[in-house]
Amino acid sequence: MEKKRDNKIAKTQSKIRDLIYMALMSSIVLLGTSLITIPSYNGVIHIGDSIIFISVILLGKKKGAVSSALGMFLFDILHGYTYWAPFTFIIKGSMVLIAGWIIERGENKSTLKYAFAFLVSGIFMIGAYFISGALIKMLFLGEGITFMKALIVSSYDIPGNILQVFVGIIIALPLIKVVETHRIV
């Protein structure tokens, strides 16, 4: 009887610890994204992607996805990009799921594998924001704008998104090495 109770307490403590780590990661994502922002045509370029790449290593794909999506969603809401917030939640959460899925496949967990996983998830992000940007322009901001014109306007952010992905990878990889070396979390 006492063993069941101890197991239940241990599970509860584990869930509480997970929620705390997820809340902390969401806060770190929000702060990191807010730290340096460079205006782009339709939004901002930021270093928050480096933190969401780190989140998949620290928390795993599911918890990292929720934490990252929430942190980026809050950034959009708090910085006046409310049209983008639901798209960002889905896109950033999906980025972490994609990267996590690639990283979890097989035994090898190397810097090269991380870079590949982050690059693939970044390519997804670039495409998803391209389509999302066109939908936002067409449905919310454009008065009678066609989908083709909306795609053209949305394409102006592609170079900035490419830069954001590469800078995110460049920042994340050495930090992940430190985290793994010192067994942080």
TORMARVO-630880 format. One line per 5 residues: number of its first residue (from 1); their letters; for each residue y, z, x of N, C-alpha, C, O. Coordinates in Angstrom, 3 decimals, padded with zeros to 6 digits, always signed. Example, Ala and Ser with C-alpha at 12.3 -4.5 7.8 and 13.67 -1.06 7.14 Angstrom:
<zagus>
1 = as = -005.690 +007.800 +013.190 -004.500 +007.800 +012.300 -003.300 +007.800 +013.200 -003.319 +008.465 +014.236 ~ -002.250 +007.080 +012.850 -001.060 +007.140 +013.670 +000.030 +007.870 +012.900 +001.138 +008.039 +013.409
</zagus>
This chain:
<zagus>
1 = mekkr = -001.194 +000.000 +000.828 +000.000 +000.000 +000.000 +001.255 +000.000 +000.870 +002.208 -000.743 +000.633 ~ +001.217 +000.870 +001.895 +002.381 +000.983 +002.774 +002.582 -000.303 +003.586 +003.713 -000.680 +003.894 ~ +001.469 -000.975 +003.931 +001.561 -002.218 +004.693 +002.259 -003.306 +003.872 +003.064 -004.066 +004.409 ~ +001.954 -003.384 +002.574 +002.614 -004.354 +001.694 +004.113 -004.084 +001.633 +004.929 -005.004 +001.680 ~ +004.451 -002.822 +001.528 +005.865 -002.442 +001.461 +006.575 -002.816 +002.765 +007.694 -003.328 +002.743
6 = dnkia = +005.920 -002.557 +003.892 +006.498 -002.894 +005.195 +006.688 -004.405 +005.336 +007.697 -004.865 +005.870 ~ +005.700 -005.175 +004.847 +005.820 -006.635 +004.879 +006.985 -007.112 +004.026 +007.733 -008.008 +004.420 ~ +007.129 -006.504 +002.856 +008.222 -006.880 +001.960 +009.578 -006.558 +002.595 +010.516 -007.351 +002.507 ~ +009.670 -005.409 +003.222 +010.911 -005.020 +003.905 +011.201 -005.984 +005.053 +012.343 -006.403 +005.243 ~ +010.173 -006.330 +005.809 +010.350 -007.255 +006.936 +010.823 -008.623 +006.453 +011.703 -009.228 +007.065
11 = ktqsk = +010.240 -009.114 +005.352 +010.661 -010.402 +004.788 +012.102 -010.343 +004.307 +012.877 -011.274 +004.528 ~ +012.456 -009.255 +003.655 +013.828 -009.087 +003.174 +014.799 -009.053 +004.346 +015.853 -009.687 +004.304 ~ +014.446 -008.315 +005.389 +015.306 -008.246 +006.570 +015.448 -009.614 +007.228 +016.525 -009.976 +007.701 ~ +014.361 -010.364 +007.255 +014.394 -011.704 +007.836 +015.310 -012.632 +007.031 +016.081 -013.403 +007.602 ~ +015.215 -012.548 +005.706 +016.075 -013.367 +004.846 +017.545 -012.994 +005.017 +018.415 -013.864 +005.059
16 = irdli = +017.809 -011.714 +005.113 +019.191 -011.253 +005.310 +019.715 -011.751 +006.656 +020.850 -012.220 +006.749 ~ +018.891 -011.650 +007.693 +019.288 -012.131 +009.017 +019.568 -013.636 +008.972 +020.553 -014.102 +009.544 ~ +018.703 -014.394 +008.291 +018.913 -015.838 +008.160 +020.224 -016.146 +007.447 +020.972 -017.027 +007.871 ~ +020.503 -015.422 +006.368 +021.761 -015.637 +005.640 +022.974 -015.322 +006.510 +023.984 -016.023 +006.454 ~ +022.870 -014.276 +007.306 +023.974 -013.918 +008.207 +024.178 -015.014 +009.251 +025.311 -015.422 +009.507
21 = ymalm = +023.091 -015.491 +009.853 +023.205 -016.575 +010.835 +023.792 -017.834 +010.194 +024.625 -018.511 +010.797 ~ +023.360 -018.140 +008.985 +023.874 -019.330 +008.299 +025.359 -019.180 +007.976 +026.131 -020.126 +008.135 ~ +025.757 -017.998 +007.525 +027.176 -017.763 +007.226 +028.011 -017.849 +008.499 +029.097 -018.429 +008.497 ~ +027.504 -017.272 +009.579 +028.212 -017.360 +010.859 +028.335 -018.808 +011.319 +029.396 -019.227 +011.780 ~ +027.254 -019.569 +011.195 +027.293 -020.967 +011.621 +028.261 -021.769 +010.757 +028.991 -022.614 +011.275
26 = ssivl = +028.278 -021.519 +009.455 +029.245 -022.203 +008.586 +030.667 -021.905 +009.033 +031.515 -022.796 +009.063 ~ +030.924 -020.656 +009.376 +032.256 -020.260 +009.851 +032.595 -020.925 +011.175 +033.721 -021.379 +011.376 ~ +031.628 -020.982 +012.072 +031.853 -021.622 +013.372 +032.102 -023.117 +013.191 +032.963 -023.686 +013.862 ~ +031.357 -023.755 +012.294 +031.580 -025.174 +012.000 +032.994 -025.383 +011.467 +033.708 -026.277 +011.921 ~ +033.394 -024.562 +010.509 +034.743 -024.670 +009.941 +035.804 -024.474 +011.022 +036.731 -025.277 +011.127
31 = lgtsl = +035.680 -023.423 +011.820 +036.667 -023.153 +012.868 +036.675 -024.238 +013.938 +037.737 -024.687 +014.368 ~ +035.493 -024.654 +014.361 +035.406 -025.700 +015.378 +035.968 -027.026 +014.908 +036.584 -027.759 +015.681 ~ +035.755 -027.328 +013.647 +036.290 -028.562 +013.084 +037.805 -028.477 +012.965 +038.502 -029.475 +013.151 ~ +038.309 -027.305 +012.660 +039.753 -027.109 +012.498 +040.485 -027.030 +013.836 +041.692 -027.263 +013.899 ~ +039.764 -026.706 +014.893 +040.370 -026.443 +016.195 +041.190 -027.621 +016.719 +042.371 -027.471 +017.031
36 = itips = +040.572 -028.771 +016.813 +041.249 -029.974 +017.298 +041.022 -031.075 +016.274 +039.889 -031.502 +016.051 ~ +042.094 -031.527 +015.657 +041.991 -032.642 +014.716 +042.991 -033.714 +015.116 +044.150 -033.429 +015.419 ~ +042.521 -034.942 +015.109 +043.363 -036.097 +015.405 +043.382 -036.951 +014.147 +042.329 -037.405 +013.700 ~ +044.559 -037.181 +013.565 +044.619 -037.990 +012.338 +044.064 -039.397 +012.574 +044.330 -040.026 +013.599 ~ +043.297 -039.866 +011.611 +042.813 -041.244 +011.625 +043.339 -041.912 +010.358 +044.088 -041.302 +009.596
41 = yngvi = +042.955 -043.139 +010.138 +043.516 -043.879 +009.011 +043.237 -043.190 +007.671 +044.139 -043.037 +006.847 ~ +042.004 -042.783 +007.463 +041.606 -042.201 +006.181 +041.272 -040.708 +006.251 +040.901 -040.123 +005.233 ~ +041.391 -040.088 +007.405 +041.007 -038.679 +007.533 +041.387 -038.137 +008.885 +042.522 -038.304 +009.332 ~ +040.434 -037.478 +009.551 +040.678 -036.919 +010.884 +039.457 -037.114 +011.780 +038.326 -037.234 +011.310 ~ +039.720 -037.140 +013.074 +038.674 -037.106 +014.085 +038.653 -035.666 +014.594 +039.710 -035.081 +014.830
46 = higds = +037.469 -035.092 +014.763 +037.361 -033.684 +015.157 +036.134 -033.477 +016.030 +035.321 -034.383 +016.209 ~ +036.013 -032.266 +016.573 +034.859 -031.952 +017.426 +033.781 -031.170 +016.674 +032.846 -030.653 +017.285 ~ +033.911 -031.087 +015.372 +032.952 -030.336 +014.565 +031.534 -030.863 +014.627 +030.581 -030.109 +014.429 ~ +031.381 -032.173 +014.904 +030.027 -032.717 +014.987 +029.241 -032.076 +016.126 +028.024 -031.921 +016.026 ~ +029.922 -031.703 +017.205 +029.207 -031.037 +018.301 +028.567 -029.742 +017.804 +027.465 -029.383 +018.220
51 = iifis = +029.257 -029.060 +016.928 +028.739 -027.786 +016.422 +027.589 -028.014 +015.448 +026.632 -027.240 +015.432 ~ +027.672 -029.062 +014.638 +026.544 -029.294 +013.731 +025.313 -029.764 +014.501 +024.185 -029.500 +014.086 ~ +025.524 -030.457 +015.621 +024.374 -030.813 +016.458 +023.734 -029.543 +017.031 +022.510 -029.435 +017.093 ~ +024.550 -028.603 +017.441 +024.036 -027.332 +017.971 +023.327 -026.536 +016.873 +022.343 -025.848 +017.141 ~ +023.825 -026.630 +015.644 +023.236 -025.855 +014.544 +021.782 -026.219 +014.286 +020.983 -025.358 +013.917
56 = villg = +021.434 -027.483 +014.476 +020.044 -027.882 +014.234 +019.121 -027.245 +015.271 +017.966 -026.941 +014.972 ~ +019.622 -027.043 +016.478 +018.814 -026.409 +017.522 +018.696 -024.905 +017.268 +017.619 -024.328 +017.417 ~ +019.803 -024.280 +016.886 +019.802 -022.829 +016.680 +019.099 -022.397 +015.396 +018.362 -021.411 +015.387 ~ +019.331 -023.139 +014.311 +018.848 -022.693 +013.001 +017.714 -023.539 +012.428 +017.105 -023.147 +011.432 ~ +017.420 -024.673 +013.024 +016.438 -025.577 +012.447 +017.110 -026.521 +011.470 +018.286 -026.367 +011.140
61 = kkkga = +016.344 -027.500 +011.012 +016.969 -028.558 +010.216 +017.448 -028.091 +008.844 +018.535 -028.487 +008.422 ~ +016.694 -027.277 +008.140 +017.098 -026.896 +006.778 +018.275 -025.925 +006.778 +019.280 -026.157 +006.106 ~ +018.145 -024.849 +007.527 +019.239 -023.862 +007.571 +020.465 -024.448 +008.265 +021.599 -024.179 +007.869 ~ +020.233 -025.243 +009.294 +021.342 -025.909 +009.973 +022.055 -026.888 +009.060 +023.277 -027.020 +009.114 ~ +021.283 -027.581 +008.214 +021.883 -028.546 +007.285 +022.783 -027.848 +006.272 +023.906 -028.289 +006.025
66 = vssal = +022.295 -026.772 +005.695 +023.093 -026.038 +004.701 +024.346 -025.468 +005.353 +025.443 -025.594 +004.809 ~ +024.188 -024.843 +006.511 +025.326 -024.236 +007.212 +026.373 -025.273 +007.581 +027.566 -025.074 +007.351 ~ +025.922 -026.372 +008.150 +026.847 -027.420 +008.583 +027.537 -028.078 +007.401 +028.747 -028.304 +007.421 ~ +026.761 -028.383 +006.375 +027.339 -029.019 +005.187 +028.394 -028.120 +004.558 +029.461 -028.591 +004.164 ~ +028.100 -026.842 +004.463 +029.055 -025.909 +003.860 +030.319 -025.770 +004.712 +031.428 -025.782 +004.178
71 = gmflf = +030.159 -025.641 +006.024 +031.315 -025.523 +006.908 +032.219 -026.741 +006.847 +033.441 -026.606 +006.798 ~ +031.628 -027.928 +006.848 +032.418 -029.164 +006.777 +033.038 -029.342 +005.390 +034.174 -029.801 +005.270 ~ +032.301 -028.983 +004.356 +032.821 -029.028 +002.985 +034.066 -028.150 +002.875 +035.085 -028.571 +002.326 ~ +033.978 -026.941 +003.397 +035.120 -026.023 +003.362 +036.300 -026.570 +004.157 +037.452 -026.397 +003.758 ~ +036.020 -027.230 +005.281 +037.107 -027.858 +006.041 +037.860 -028.857 +005.165 +039.089 -028.837 +005.100
76 = dilhg = +037.112 -029.725 +004.495 +037.759 -030.730 +003.635 +038.582 -030.076 +002.532 +039.714 -030.488 +002.279 ~ +038.034 -029.076 +001.882 +038.744 -028.392 +000.795 +040.012 -027.717 +001.318 +041.078 -027.846 +000.716 ~ +039.900 -027.008 +002.421 +041.022 -026.225 +002.943 +042.101 -027.071 +003.624 +043.230 -026.614 +003.802 ~ +041.752 -028.303 +004.003 +042.719 -029.146 +004.707 +043.200 -030.338 +003.880 +043.773 -031.283 +004.424 ~ +042.970 -030.296 +002.582 +043.528 -031.312 +001.700 +042.728 -032.594 +001.561 +043.259 -033.593 +001.076
81 = ytywa = +041.491 -032.597 +001.965 +040.636 -033.780 +001.835 +039.619 -033.578 +000.711 +038.428 -033.834 +000.886 ~ +040.096 -033.122 -000.432 +039.193 -032.745 -001.523 +038.362 -033.913 -002.030 +037.223 -033.711 -002.450 ~ +038.896 -035.127 -002.003 +038.098 -036.287 -002.423 +036.861 -036.442 -001.544 +035.801 -036.868 -002.003 ~ +037.018 -036.093 -000.288 +035.936 -036.277 +000.668 +034.881 -035.174 +000.606 +033.741 -035.397 +001.014 ~ +035.233 -033.996 +000.107 +034.370 -032.816 +000.211 +032.928 -033.033 -000.275 +031.998 -032.688 +000.454
86 = pftfi = +032.703 -033.590 -001.473 +031.297 -033.759 -001.890 +030.539 -034.758 -001.012 +029.355 -034.578 -000.730 ~ +031.235 -035.806 -000.587 +030.598 -036.787 +000.300 +030.265 -036.132 +001.640 +029.175 -036.316 +002.182 ~ +031.218 -035.370 +002.160 +031.018 -034.678 +003.436 +029.838 -033.718 +003.360 +029.028 -033.661 +004.285 ~ +029.730 -032.971 +002.281 +028.621 -032.031 +002.130 +027.286 -032.760 +002.278 +026.402 -032.309 +003.007 ~ +027.150 -033.878 +001.589 +025.898 -034.648 +001.628 +025.695 -035.302 +002.989 +024.601 -035.250 +003.551
91 = ikgsm = +026.757 -035.919 +003.521 +026.634 -036.654 +004.782 +026.320 -035.715 +005.944 +025.398 -035.979 +006.716 ~ +027.065 -034.633 +006.078 +026.856 -033.731 +007.216 +025.519 -032.997 +007.100 +024.835 -032.797 +008.104 ~ +025.147 -032.597 +005.894 +023.829 -031.992 +005.708 +022.719 -032.963 +006.065 +021.735 -032.585 +006.700 ~ +022.879 -034.212 +005.659 +021.881 -035.242 +005.976 +021.811 -035.517 +007.470 +020.732 -035.757 +008.012 ~ +022.967 -035.481 +008.137 +022.965 -035.670 +009.597 +022.057 -034.649 +010.275 +021.255 -034.998 +011.142
96 = vliag = +022.187 -033.406 +009.881 +021.385 -032.342 +010.500 +019.911 -032.523 +010.144 +019.041 -032.333 +010.995 ~ +019.625 -032.887 +008.902 +018.228 -033.120 +008.512 +017.616 -034.262 +009.320 +016.476 -034.166 +009.773 ~ +018.373 -035.339 +009.496 +017.877 -036.488 +010.269 +017.624 -036.081 +011.717 +016.553 -036.346 +012.263 ~ +018.615 -035.436 +012.338 +018.454 -035.004 +013.734 +017.279 -034.035 +013.858 +016.477 -034.150 +014.785 ~ +017.176 -033.097 +012.945 +016.086 -032.127 +012.977 +014.729 -032.772 +012.805 +013.763 -032.382 +013.462
101 = wiier = +014.649 -033.751 +011.932 +013.382 -034.451 +011.709 +012.937 -035.148 +012.989 +011.764 -035.090 +013.358 ~ +013.873 -035.805 +013.661 +013.535 -036.502 +014.908 +013.130 -035.497 +015.984 +012.138 -035.702 +016.684 ~ +013.883 -034.426 +016.116 +013.606 -033.422 +017.150 +012.259 -032.739 +016.921 +011.547 -032.447 +017.882 ~ +011.905 -032.484 +015.677 +010.652 -031.784 +015.372 +009.413 -032.648 +015.581 +008.309 -032.115 +015.689 ~ +009.567 -033.949 +015.638 +008.416 -034.831 +015.810 +007.913 -034.743 +017.251 +008.663 -034.987 +018.196
106 = genks = +006.663 -034.400 +017.402 +006.072 -034.305 +018.732 +006.416 -033.003 +019.432 +007.171 -032.177 +018.921 ~ +005.850 -032.846 +020.599 +006.013 -031.611 +021.371 +007.252 -031.648 +022.255 +007.895 -030.618 +022.463 ~ +007.587 -032.800 +022.767 +008.664 -032.948 +023.738 +010.030 -032.647 +023.125 +010.443 -033.283 +022.155 ~ +010.720 -031.670 +023.702 +012.089 -031.359 +023.278 +012.966 -031.436 +024.517 +013.179 -030.439 +025.207 ~ +013.469 -032.632 +024.789 +014.261 -032.856 +025.991 +015.695 -033.217 +025.617 +016.001 -033.499 +024.459
111 = tlkya = +016.562 -033.200 +026.619 +017.954 -033.596 +026.414 +018.021 -035.027 +025.903 +018.842 -035.345 +025.043 ~ +017.161 -035.888 +026.428 +017.140 -037.286 +025.988 +016.753 -037.388 +024.507 +017.340 -038.171 +023.760 ~ +015.774 -036.603 +024.097 +015.356 -036.603 +022.694 +016.481 -036.085 +021.803 +016.726 -036.635 +020.730 ~ +017.161 -035.034 +022.240 +018.300 -034.512 +021.477 +019.385 -035.581 +021.352 +019.921 -035.807 +020.267 ~ +019.702 -036.230 +022.464 +020.745 -037.266 +022.448 +020.371 -038.386 +021.482 +021.212 -038.864 +020.722
116 = faflv = +019.104 -038.801 +021.515 +018.648 -039.853 +020.607 +018.764 -039.400 +019.150 +019.245 -040.148 +018.299 ~ +018.326 -038.186 +018.872 +018.389 -037.655 +017.499 +019.831 -037.576 +017.011 +020.122 -037.937 +015.871 ~ +020.726 -037.108 +017.864 +022.134 -036.988 +017.480 +022.761 -038.368 +017.295 +023.586 -038.565 +016.403 ~ +022.366 -039.324 +018.140 +022.892 -040.686 +018.014 +022.450 -041.322 +016.701 +023.259 -041.933 +016.004 ~ +021.181 -041.182 +016.365 +020.677 -041.737 +015.100 +021.388 -041.092 +013.911 +021.797 -041.784 +012.979
121 = sgifm = +021.534 -039.776 +013.945 +022.225 -039.109 +012.833 +023.700 -039.500 +012.803 +024.299 -039.572 +011.730 ~ +024.285 -039.751 +013.966 +025.672 -040.206 +014.023 +025.843 -041.603 +013.455 +026.832 -041.884 +012.779 ~ +024.888 -042.480 +013.725 +024.932 -043.833 +013.145 +024.850 -043.742 +011.625 +025.557 -044.456 +010.914 ~ +023.984 -042.861 +011.133 +023.930 -042.631 +009.686 +025.297 -042.197 +009.169 +025.774 -042.716 +008.160 ~ +025.935 -041.236 +009.866 +027.239 -040.729 +009.433 +028.278 -041.847 +009.371 +029.038 -041.938 +008.407
126 = igayf = +028.311 -042.688 +010.387 +029.291 -043.774 +010.426 +029.105 -044.686 +009.214 +030.077 -045.035 +008.544 ~ +027.870 -045.067 +008.936 +027.600 -045.919 +007.774 +027.896 -045.231 +006.456 +028.453 -045.836 +005.540 ~ +027.521 -043.966 +006.363 +027.729 -043.226 +005.109 +029.213 -043.017 +004.827 +029.648 -043.136 +003.682 ~ +029.996 -042.704 +005.865 +031.439 -042.548 +005.656 +032.116 -043.883 +005.369 +033.113 -043.925 +004.647 ~ +031.597 -044.956 +005.916 +032.126 -046.292 +005.624 +031.984 -046.594 +004.130 +032.947 -047.007 +003.483
131 = isgal = +030.797 -046.390 +003.591 +030.554 -046.632 +002.159 +031.315 -045.617 +001.307 +031.932 -045.984 +000.307 ~ +031.274 -044.350 +001.698 +031.980 -043.308 +000.936 +033.478 -043.565 +000.903 +034.123 -043.397 -000.132 ~ +034.024 -043.969 +002.035 +035.456 -044.269 +002.093 +035.830 -045.388 +001.145 +036.863 -045.328 +000.479 ~ +034.991 -046.407 +001.085 +035.254 -047.517 +000.162 +035.184 -047.037 -001.286 +036.026 -047.412 -002.102 ~ +034.196 -046.219 -001.608 +034.083 -045.695 -002.978 +035.291 -044.841 -003.350 +035.813 -044.950 -004.460
136 = ikmlf = +035.735 -043.996 -002.430 +036.910 -043.159 -002.699 +038.134 -044.030 -002.928 +038.896 -043.804 -003.868 ~ +038.324 -045.026 -002.071 +039.481 -045.919 -002.225 +039.428 -046.644 -003.569 +040.438 -046.758 -004.263 ~ +038.267 -047.121 -003.920 +038.123 -047.923 -005.136 +038.207 -047.065 -006.400 +038.889 -047.440 -007.354 ~ +037.533 -045.937 -006.416 +037.429 -045.141 -007.636 +038.586 -044.174 -007.846 +039.002 -043.945 -008.982 ~ +039.108 -043.606 -006.769 +040.097 -042.544 -006.923 +041.509 -042.935 -006.509 +042.481 -042.509 -007.134
141 = lgegi = +041.624 -043.733 -005.471 +042.941 -043.959 -004.896 +043.486 -045.365 -005.106 +044.698 -045.574 -005.045 ~ +042.623 -046.310 -005.347 +043.075 -047.694 -005.476 +043.297 -048.095 -006.915 +042.436 -047.898 -007.773 ~ +044.441 -048.651 -007.165 +044.721 -049.138 -008.520 +044.233 -050.575 -008.607 +044.945 -051.512 -008.246 ~ +043.022 -050.731 -009.087 +042.449 -052.060 -009.247 +041.976 -052.689 -007.949 +041.789 -053.905 -007.896 ~ +041.780 -051.908 -006.911 +041.320 -052.449 -005.633 +039.855 -052.870 -005.765 +039.048 -052.164 -006.369
146 = tfmka = +039.527 -054.013 -005.198 +038.148 -054.492 -005.248 +037.309 -053.748 -004.216 +037.835 -053.133 -003.289 ~ +036.008 -053.818 -004.396 +035.119 -053.139 -003.458 +035.245 -053.740 -002.062 +035.194 -053.011 -001.072 ~ +035.409 -055.065 -001.970 +035.550 -055.711 -000.661 +036.805 -055.231 +000.056 +036.762 -054.948 +001.254 ~ +037.918 -055.137 -000.659 +039.155 -054.643 -000.042 +038.995 -053.175 +000.352 +039.487 -052.742 +001.395 ~ +038.309 -052.431 -000.486 +038.069 -051.019 -000.175 +037.212 -050.885 +001.085 +037.440 -049.987 +001.896
151 = livss = +036.228 -051.772 +001.254 +035.407 -051.758 +002.467 +036.249 -052.067 +003.704 +036.073 -051.456 +004.758 ~ +037.158 -053.016 +003.561 +038.029 -053.368 +004.687 +038.874 -052.168 +005.100 +038.966 -051.842 +006.283 ~ +039.489 -051.514 +004.119 +040.313 -050.337 +004.420 +039.449 -049.230 +005.026 +039.871 -048.557 +005.966 ~ +038.260 -049.045 +004.496 +037.363 -048.007 +005.001 +036.922 -048.303 +006.435 +036.672 -047.381 +007.211 ~ +036.828 -049.570 +006.782 +036.379 -049.950 +008.131 +037.358 -049.516 +009.221 +036.980 -049.444 +010.390
156 = ydipg = +038.593 -049.231 +008.862 +039.579 -048.798 +009.858 +039.172 -047.488 +010.530 +039.617 -047.202 +011.641 ~ +038.346 -046.703 +009.881 +037.919 -045.417 +010.447 +036.655 -045.511 +011.305 +036.268 -044.525 +011.931 ~ +036.017 -046.658 +011.343 +034.772 -046.779 +012.107 +034.975 -046.459 +013.593 +034.181 -045.696 +014.145 ~ +035.995 -047.003 +014.268 +036.156 -046.649 +015.693 +036.340 -045.143 +015.920 +035.783 -044.590 +016.868 ~ +037.103 -044.490 +015.071 +037.290 -043.044 +015.200 +036.003 -042.277 +014.976 +035.741 -041.285 +015.656
161 = nilqv = +035.193 -042.734 +014.017 +033.912 -042.072 +013.761 +032.941 -042.273 +014.924 +032.170 -041.374 +015.260 ~ +032.985 -043.459 +015.534 +032.147 -043.699 +016.719 +032.552 -042.737 +017.835 +031.700 -042.112 +018.466 ~ +033.856 -042.626 +018.072 +034.362 -041.704 +019.089 +033.937 -040.267 +018.787 +033.528 -039.531 +019.685 ~ +034.036 -039.880 +017.528 +033.670 -038.522 +017.114 +032.204 -038.226 +017.405 +031.872 -037.134 +017.869 ~ +031.330 -039.182 +017.139 +029.897 -038.993 +017.395 +029.645 -038.832 +018.893 +028.939 -037.915 +019.312
166 = fvgii = +030.222 -039.726 +019.697 +029.973 -039.656 +021.137 +030.550 -038.391 +021.762 +029.904 -037.767 +022.604 ~ +031.751 -038.011 +021.362 +032.334 -036.766 +021.869 +031.487 -035.573 +021.419 +031.268 -034.640 +022.191 ~ +031.014 -035.602 +020.180 +030.148 -034.532 +019.681 +028.883 -034.386 +020.508 +028.466 -033.271 +020.821 ~ +028.272 -035.509 +020.862 +027.054 -035.481 +021.678 +027.364 -034.960 +023.079 +026.628 -034.133 +023.617 ~ +028.462 -035.448 +023.666 +028.837 -035.042 +025.023 +029.124 -033.543 +025.095 +028.783 -032.895 +026.085
171 = ialpl = +029.737 -032.997 +024.072 +030.017 -031.555 +024.045 +028.751 -030.751 +023.744 +028.516 -029.709 +024.357 ~ +027.942 -031.229 +022.809 +026.780 -030.460 +022.346 +025.684 -030.323 +023.398 +025.124 -029.239 +023.560 ~ +025.369 -031.388 +024.109 +024.208 -031.354 +025.007 +024.289 -030.265 +026.080 +023.317 -029.528 +026.246 ~ +025.398 -030.124 +026.818 +025.428 -029.031 +027.800 +025.434 -027.640 +027.157 +024.880 -026.694 +027.716 ~ +026.058 -027.520 +025.989 +026.055 -026.223 +025.303 +024.650 -025.856 +024.835 +024.262 -024.688 +024.880
176 = ikvve = +023.895 -026.845 +024.391 +022.507 -026.601 +023.978 +021.687 -026.133 +025.178 +020.848 -025.241 +025.053 ~ +021.931 -026.734 +026.333 +021.222 -026.322 +027.548 +021.488 -024.846 +027.843 +020.570 -024.106 +028.198 ~ +022.739 -024.422 +027.697 +023.102 -023.015 +027.913 +022.397 -022.124 +026.894 +021.843 -021.082 +027.244 ~ +022.424 -022.543 +025.630 +021.787 -021.769 +024.558 +020.290 -021.622 +024.828 +019.733 -020.534 +024.680 ~ +019.647 -022.712 +025.220 +018.202 -022.658 +025.481 +017.882 -021.837 +026.736 +016.898 -021.098 +026.759
181 = thriv = +018.697 -021.962 +027.758 +018.467 -021.235 +029.009 +018.593 -019.732 +028.812 +017.815 -018.957 +029.369 ~ +019.565 -019.329 +028.028 +019.825 -017.899 +027.833 +019.223 -017.351 +026.541 +019.459 -016.200 +026.176 ~ +018.447 -018.181 +025.857 +017.753 -017.775 +024.631 +018.684 -017.095 +023.635 +018.387 -016.020 +023.112 ~ +019.811 -017.744 +023.387 +020.773 -017.222 +022.413 +020.211 -017.471 +021.018 +019.798 -018.589 +020.709 ~ +020.192 -016.480 +020.205 +019.653 -016.438 +018.834 +018.149 -016.489 +018.822 +017.540 -016.462 +017.752
</zagus>
